[in-house]
Every structure is written in structure tokens, then in C-alpha cells.
């Protein structure tokens, strides 16, 4: 048995101004009251496991520990649970309450490690384990919950290309104003209401035919509550499976709200550090921030970027997205940029670059 390391440094004690420290105490008090109410209503503890990734010497394991309402006997939710489906539908995920700092056991490849969930109930940790490239299964166990399993993709040291893709307005057309995306992600009950971006699933499939060992990472500013719905959307629309790297809302030790842009920057830099011999295909959209984030990353790690594909929003989509970023002049960039409204246009650009 060993203690796994947190993938991101644990936050130090809050040392900001008096109002900020008070906000943290209020936040913790609210979570405590929600936990008491959830237990009074006989909510049950549940561990949720998300797909991870890693190398042949370590893996990144992701999960969450929450209290959630018990499914009604005979309901679709109960049937899904009986079939081993760990997905929580939108409204049920919203009512779940994170269990803070609970100990979680992780078992993979014959190694058992222990880690504590963070203040949002999230487990994001690295386990040192020797594994062959390919798919492996990790088991997560928290006190009072049933063990759950998830897939972890171990990337071969010989792999030289990986794929990172945004979700909203990149592989998915939401047709909703950006301010309402968070509510949509939380409350939507049926992922069939969402539409896949034309040609993007085909593009991803072609890329994996050409580069079968390439890992796929879906990097989004969406909340972890949305992970089950997003995973079903990806599967239903025949996008390749991949790790979801989402974020959480609320206070941090130095901000009133978590920064979605910083979340993306930090994870891109982490991937560059974790896999120094790999180049990445980055897909996003021109709905305000992806171009700037990818451009910053390309300046820092130009040799780690194979190409950047930006989906151009239509006029209507740009209005709903709150505008779009200006298409920058990338003539001086060492990284090729591709702009297209759909996957077919991006495929042509990648063919010209001999990546497809």
C-alpha cells in the first residue's frame, strides 16, 4: 500500500484578506449544511470514476466522491446503476453533494494507493505503476461506497502524436448563449438534444486510423457535474473515447471563481511536461479564448504542437457565444493554423500538412 501523489499541488491554507477568508468559511459551512440535509434525506455515498491516462510508469486517475439521492425503484437511473453505469443524469448530478477530504483507495496493475479527495470531492492523482501501453482498468473505493471501475489509457513511449480538443462549439454545437451553457450542462437530461459539429467525428476517426496509438484528451471549462452527460454525447456521436479534463466552480485560495482559461493553460503545460517527446494536435473554436490560449502555448512549446485547428463559428453562433476572437496573423508562427467551419475543412488542412 502506498500514498499516491496529488496531480496538482494541494492548495495551501487560505491567507488572503479577511473578506476572502470569511467567504471560504461560508462556503465550507454551506457544504456542511448540504451534507447534513443530504444525510437526513438518506442520500447515499457514491464514488464516480472518470477515464484517465498515463505512461508506462505512472497513470493519472480521476474520480469524485459525492452524496447522491437514491434512485427510485424501477427507474431508468436504477436500471443504469444495476447495469454498472456510473453516469448521473443532469439534475441528479446537480443535487449531489461533494464529500470533502475523504480517503479513496485506487487499485491498478496490482498496485494499491491511497489519496484524499479535495474540498470539492474530486480525486485527481498520479499513481506510480508499471504498465504496458494500451487500455487498463482502475478500481476506486471510498468508505461507504461501492467500488467503481474506469478505463485508463497508457500511452506508449513510441507515440509521437496526441489530440487535445475543446468540447462546446468545437465538437458539439450547443446553439445556446454562453452564459447559459453552464446551466445547460448541469440540467440537460438528454444528450440527444445536442448536435455534433459536422465532420468532426469523422475527422477524429480518420486521425486515429492514421495514428492508432494517439491519445485523445477532451479539455473543457465545463463542470465535473457535466462529465456523465458529455461522456454519453461523445459515445453516442462516435467520437473516440478519451479523458475528460473538466473543472469545478467556486472559491480557490486566490480567486473568487476558478479561471477556465487558467485551467486550460495549466493542463496543456502539464501534458507538455508529462510527454516531452510528443506533439499535439489542438482543436478549439474562435469563440473568444481558444485562439489566445493555444497561441500562448505554441509560443512556449512550439516544438510540441503539430498543428492548431480552429472551428470558425457562424454569425449566429458567434452572437450566441458573445462574439468571437479576431483571427490572428500567424504568419510568423512556427506552428501551422487551420481555420474551418467543420471537420471536412480541417481534414483538408491536415492532409496538406501530411498529418492525415
C-alpha positions as CSV (number, residue, x, y, z in Angstrom):
1,X,0.0,0.0,0.0
2,X,1.4,3.4,-0.9
3,X,0.2,7.0,-0.7
4,X,-0.5,8.4,-4.2
5,X,0.7,11.9,-5.1
6,X,-1.8,14.6,-5.9
7,X,-1.5,15.5,-9.6
8,X,-1.8,19.2,-8.8
9,X,-0.3,20.7,-5.7
10,X,-2.7,20.7,-2.8
11,X,-3.9,24.2,-2.0
12,X,-2.2,25.9,0.9
13,X,-4.3,27.4,3.7
14,X,-6.2,30.4,2.8
15,X,-4.2,33.5,3.6
16,X,-6.0,36.2,1.7
17,X,-7.8,39.2,3.1
18,X,-10.4,39.0,5.8
19,X,-13.4,39.0,3.4
20,X,-11.8,36.2,1.4
21,X,-11.2,34.1,4.4
22,X,-14.8,34.7,5.5
23,X,-16.0,33.6,2.1
24,X,-14.2,30.3,2.5
25,X,-15.7,29.7,5.9
26,X,-19.2,30.5,4.5
27,X,-18.5,28.1,1.6
28,X,-17.5,25.3,3.9
29,X,-20.5,26.0,6.2
30,X,-22.8,25.8,3.2
31,X,-21.3,22.5,2.1
32,X,-21.6,21.2,5.7
33,X,-25.3,22.1,5.8
34,X,-25.9,20.4,2.5
35,X,-24.2,17.3,3.7
36,X,-26.4,17.2,6.8
37,X,-29.5,17.7,4.7
38,X,-28.4,15.0,2.2
39,X,-27.9,12.5,5.0
40,X,-31.2,13.4,6.5
41,X,-32.9,12.7,3.2
42,X,-31.0,9.4,3.1
43,X,-28.7,10.3,0.2
44,X,-26.2,7.6,-0.4
45,X,-22.4,8.0,-0.8
46,X,-21.1,7.2,-4.3
47,X,-17.8,7.2,-6.0
48,X,-17.8,8.3,-9.6
49,X,-14.8,7.3,-11.8
50,X,-13.6,9.2,-14.9
51,X,-11.4,7.9,-17.7
52,X,-7.7,8.6,-17.1
53,X,-4.4,8.4,-19.0
54,X,-0.8,7.8,-18.2
55,X,2.6,6.5,-19.3
56,X,4.2,3.1,-18.8
57,X,5.4,4.2,-15.3
58,X,2.5,6.3,-13.9
59,X,-1.2,6.9,-14.5
60,X,-3.4,9.9,-13.8
61,X,-6.6,8.7,-12.1
62,X,-9.7,10.9,-11.9
63,X,-12.9,10.5,-9.8
64,X,-15.3,12.2,-7.4
65,X,-16.9,11.2,-4.1
66,X,-20.4,12.6,-3.5
67,X,-23.7,12.0,-1.7
68,X,-26.5,11.5,-4.2
69,X,-30.2,10.7,-4.0
70,X,-31.1,7.0,-4.1
71,X,-32.6,6.1,-7.5
72,X,-36.4,5.3,-7.4
73,X,-37.1,1.6,-7.7
74,X,-37.7,0.6,-11.3
75,X,-36.5,4.0,-12.7
76,X,-34.1,4.3,-15.6
77,X,-31.5,5.6,-13.2
78,X,-31.7,2.4,-11.1
79,X,-31.6,0.3,-14.2
80,X,-28.4,2.1,-15.3
81,X,-26.8,1.6,-11.9
82,X,-27.7,-2.1,-12.0
83,X,-26.0,-2.4,-15.4
84,X,-22.8,-0.9,-14.0
85,X,-23.4,2.5,-15.5
86,X,-21.9,5.2,-13.2
87,X,-23.4,8.1,-15.1
88,X,-25.5,10.6,-13.1
89,X,-28.1,12.4,-15.2
90,X,-28.0,16.2,-15.2
91,X,-30.4,17.2,-12.4
92,X,-29.3,14.4,-10.2
93,X,-25.7,15.4,-10.6
94,X,-26.7,19.0,-9.6
95,X,-28.3,17.8,-6.4
96,X,-25.3,15.7,-5.4
97,X,-23.1,17.0,-2.5
98,X,-19.3,16.6,-2.6
99,X,-17.8,14.7,0.3
100,X,-14.7,16.6,1.2
101,X,-11.3,15.2,2.0
102,X,-12.5,11.6,2.2
103,X,-9.9,8.8,1.7
104,X,-10.1,6.9,-1.6
105,X,-8.2,3.7,-2.4
106,X,-7.1,3.2,-6.0
107,X,-6.1,-0.2,-7.4
108,X,-4.5,-0.6,-10.8
109,X,-2.0,-3.1,-12.2
110,X,-1.6,-4.8,-8.8
111,X,-0.7,-1.5,-7.1
112,X,-3.0,-0.1,-4.4
113,X,-2.6,3.5,-3.4
114,X,-4.5,5.9,-1.1
115,X,-5.3,9.6,-1.7
116,X,-7.7,12.1,-0.2
117,X,-10.4,13.9,-2.3
118,X,-10.1,17.7,-2.3
119,X,-12.6,20.2,-1.0
120,X,-14.9,19.5,-4.0
121,X,-14.8,15.8,-3.5
122,X,-12.5,15.5,-6.6
123,X,-9.7,12.9,-6.9
124,X,-7.1,13.9,-9.4
125,X,-3.9,12.0,-8.6
126,X,-0.9,10.1,-10.0
127,X,-0.2,6.5,-9.2
128,X,3.2,5.1,-9.8
129,X,2.7,1.8,-11.6
130,X,4.4,-0.2,-14.3
131,X,2.0,-1.0,-17.1
132,X,2.1,-2.0,-20.8
133,X,0.8,0.5,-23.4
134,X,-2.9,0.2,-24.0
135,X,-6.1,0.2,-22.0
136,X,-6.2,-0.8,-18.3
137,X,-8.8,-0.8,-15.6
138,X,-8.6,1.1,-12.3
139,X,-10.8,0.5,-9.3
140,X,-11.7,3.3,-6.9
141,X,-13.1,2.6,-3.4
142,X,-14.2,5.2,-0.9
143,X,-15.6,4.4,2.6
144,X,-19.3,3.6,2.4
145,X,-19.4,3.4,-1.4
146,X,-19.5,0.5,-3.9
147,X,-16.2,0.0,-5.8
148,X,-16.3,1.5,-9.3
149,X,-14.1,0.9,-12.3
150,X,-12.8,3.1,-15.1
151,X,-10.5,2.8,-18.1
152,X,-7.1,4.3,-18.2
153,X,-5.2,4.7,-21.4
154,X,-1.4,4.1,-21.1
155,X,0.5,5.9,-23.8
156,X,3.4,4.1,-25.5
157,X,6.8,5.8,-25.2
158,X,6.9,5.4,-29.0
159,X,3.8,7.5,-29.5
160,X,4.6,10.9,-31.2
161,X,1.2,12.4,-31.7
162,X,-1.7,13.2,-29.4
163,X,-5.0,15.0,-29.8
164,X,-6.5,17.7,-27.5
165,X,-9.9,19.0,-28.2
166,X,-12.3,21.5,-26.7
167,X,-15.9,20.4,-26.5
168,X,-18.5,23.3,-26.6
169,X,-18.7,24.8,-30.1
170,X,-15.8,22.6,-31.2
171,X,-17.1,19.0,-31.3
172,X,-20.6,20.0,-30.1
173,X,-22.9,22.7,-31.4
174,X,-25.0,23.9,-28.4
175,X,-26.8,26.8,-30.0
176,X,-27.1,28.5,-26.7
177,X,-25.8,31.7,-25.3
178,X,-22.5,31.2,-23.4
179,X,-23.9,32.4,-20.1
180,X,-26.4,29.6,-20.2
181,X,-24.0,26.8,-21.1
182,X,-23.2,26.0,-17.5
183,X,-26.9,25.6,-16.7
184,X,-27.5,23.6,-19.8
185,X,-24.6,21.3,-18.9
186,X,-26.0,20.8,-15.4
187,X,-29.7,20.4,-16.1
188,X,-30.0,18.7,-19.5
189,X,-31.4,15.2,-19.2
190,X,-30.9,14.0,-22.7
191,X,-27.7,14.4,-24.7
192,X,-29.7,13.8,-27.8
193,X,-30.7,17.4,-27.6
194,X,-27.2,18.3,-28.6
195,X,-25.8,18.3,-32.1
196,X,-22.4,17.1,-33.1
197,X,-20.3,19.5,-35.2
198,X,-20.5,18.3,-38.9
199,X,-17.5,16.2,-39.9
200,X,-15.6,16.4,-36.6
201,X,-16.3,12.7,-35.5
202,X,-15.2,11.6,-39.0
203,X,-12.1,13.7,-38.7
204,X,-11.2,12.2,-35.3
205,X,-11.8,8.7,-36.6
206,X,-9.6,9.3,-39.6
207,X,-6.8,10.6,-37.4
208,X,-6.9,7.5,-35.2
209,X,-6.8,5.3,-38.3
210,X,-3.7,7.1,-39.4
211,X,-2.3,7.4,-35.8
212,X,-3.8,4.4,-33.9
213,X,-1.8,4.9,-30.7
214,X,-2.6,8.6,-30.4
215,X,-4.3,9.6,-27.0
216,X,-7.4,11.8,-27.1
217,X,-7.9,14.4,-24.4
218,X,-11.1,16.5,-24.1
219,X,-10.1,19.7,-22.4
220,X,-13.1,21.9,-21.4
221,X,-14.1,24.6,-18.9
222,X,-17.3,22.6,-18.2
223,X,-18.0,21.5,-14.7
224,X,-17.4,17.9,-13.4
225,X,-21.2,17.6,-12.9
226,X,-21.5,17.6,-16.7
227,X,-19.0,14.7,-17.2
228,X,-21.5,11.9,-17.4
229,X,-23.6,13.8,-20.0
230,X,-20.6,14.8,-22.0
231,X,-19.3,11.2,-21.9
232,X,-22.6,9.9,-23.3
233,X,-22.6,12.6,-26.0
234,X,-19.1,11.6,-27.1
235,X,-20.0,7.9,-27.2
236,X,-23.4,8.4,-28.9
237,X,-21.8,10.6,-31.7
238,X,-19.0,8.1,-32.3
239,X,-16.2,10.4,-31.1
240,X,-13.2,8.4,-29.9
241,X,-13.1,7.7,-26.1
242,X,-10.7,10.0,-24.2
243,X,-10.0,11.5,-20.8
244,X,-12.3,14.4,-19.8
245,X,-10.4,17.2,-18.1
246,X,-13.0,19.5,-16.7
247,X,-13.1,22.0,-13.9
248,X,-15.1,22.9,-10.8
249,X,-16.8,26.2,-9.8
250,X,-16.4,28.1,-6.6
251,X,-13.6,29.6,-4.5
252,X,-10.0,28.9,-4.7
253,X,-7.3,30.1,-2.4
254,X,-6.5,33.2,-4.5
255,X,-9.7,33.7,-6.6
256,X,-13.4,34.2,-6.1
257,X,-14.1,31.9,-9.0
258,X,-11.9,29.3,-10.8
259,X,-10.5,30.5,-14.1
260,X,-11.5,28.4,-17.1
261,X,-8.6,29.9,-19.2
262,X,-6.1,29.1,-16.5
263,X,-7.5,25.5,-16.2
264,X,-6.8,25.0,-19.9
265,X,-3.4,26.6,-19.9
266,X,-2.3,24.6,-16.9
267,X,-3.4,21.2,-18.3
268,X,-1.8,21.9,-21.7
269,X,1.5,22.8,-20.0
270,X,1.2,19.6,-17.9
271,X,0.7,17.5,-21.0
272,X,3.8,19.0,-22.5
273,X,5.8,18.3,-19.4
274,X,4.5,14.7,-19.0
275,X,5.1,13.7,-22.6
276,X,8.2,15.7,-23.8
277,X,8.6,13.6,-27.0
278,X,5.0,14.1,-28.2
279,X,3.5,16.7,-30.5
280,X,-0.2,17.6,-30.1
281,X,-3.0,18.5,-32.4
282,X,-5.0,21.2,-30.7
283,X,-8.7,21.7,-31.7
284,X,-10.8,24.6,-30.5
285,X,-13.1,27.4,-31.7
286,X,-12.9,31.1,-32.3
287,X,-15.5,31.9,-29.6
288,X,-13.2,34.2,-27.7
289,X,-10.5,32.3,-25.8
290,X,-9.2,29.2,-27.5
291,X,-7.0,31.0,-30.1
292,X,-5.3,33.1,-27.4
293,X,-4.7,30.0,-25.1
294,X,-3.4,27.9,-28.0
295,X,-1.3,30.8,-29.3
296,X,0.3,31.2,-25.9
297,X,1.0,27.5,-25.6
298,X,2.5,27.4,-29.1
299,X,4.9,30.3,-28.2
300,X,6.1,28.4,-25.2
301,X,6.1,24.9,-26.7
302,X,6.3,25.3,-30.4
303,X,8.1,22.1,-31.0
304,X,5.3,20.2,-29.1
305,X,2.5,21.4,-31.4
306,X,1.9,19.6,-34.7
307,X,-1.0,21.9,-35.7
308,X,-3.8,24.0,-34.3
309,X,-7.3,23.6,-35.8
310,X,-9.8,26.4,-35.0
311,X,-13.5,25.9,-35.8
312,X,-14.9,29.2,-37.2
313,X,-18.4,29.9,-35.7
314,X,-21.2,31.1,-37.9
315,X,-22.6,34.6,-37.4
316,X,-25.4,33.2,-35.4
317,X,-23.2,31.0,-33.3
318,X,-20.8,33.9,-32.7
319,X,-23.7,36.1,-31.4
320,X,-24.7,33.3,-29.0
321,X,-21.1,32.9,-27.9
322,X,-20.9,36.5,-27.1
323,X,-18.7,37.4,-30.1
324,X,-15.6,35.8,-31.4
325,X,-11.9,36.4,-31.2
326,X,-10.1,38.1,-34.1
327,X,-8.4,35.7,-36.4
328,X,-4.8,36.5,-35.7
329,X,-1.9,36.8,-38.1
330,X,0.1,33.6,-37.6
331,X,2.5,34.0,-40.5
332,X,5.4,34.3,-38.1
333,X,4.3,31.2,-36.1
334,X,6.3,28.0,-36.4
335,X,3.0,26.1,-35.8
336,X,0.5,25.7,-38.7
337,X,-3.0,27.0,-38.1
338,X,-6.1,25.7,-39.8
339,X,-9.4,27.6,-39.8
340,X,-12.6,25.9,-40.9
341,X,-16.3,25.8,-40.1
342,X,-16.4,22.0,-40.0
343,X,-14.4,18.8,-39.8
344,X,-14.1,18.4,-43.5
345,X,-12.3,21.7,-43.9
346,X,-9.9,20.8,-41.1
347,X,-9.3,17.4,-42.6
348,X,-8.2,19.1,-45.9
349,X,-5.8,21.3,-44.0
350,X,-4.3,18.3,-42.1
351,X,-3.9,16.4,-45.4
352,X,-1.9,19.3,-46.8
353,X,0.3,19.1,-43.7
354,X,0.7,15.3,-44.2
355,X,-0.9,14.6,-40.8
356,X,-3.9,12.8,-42.4
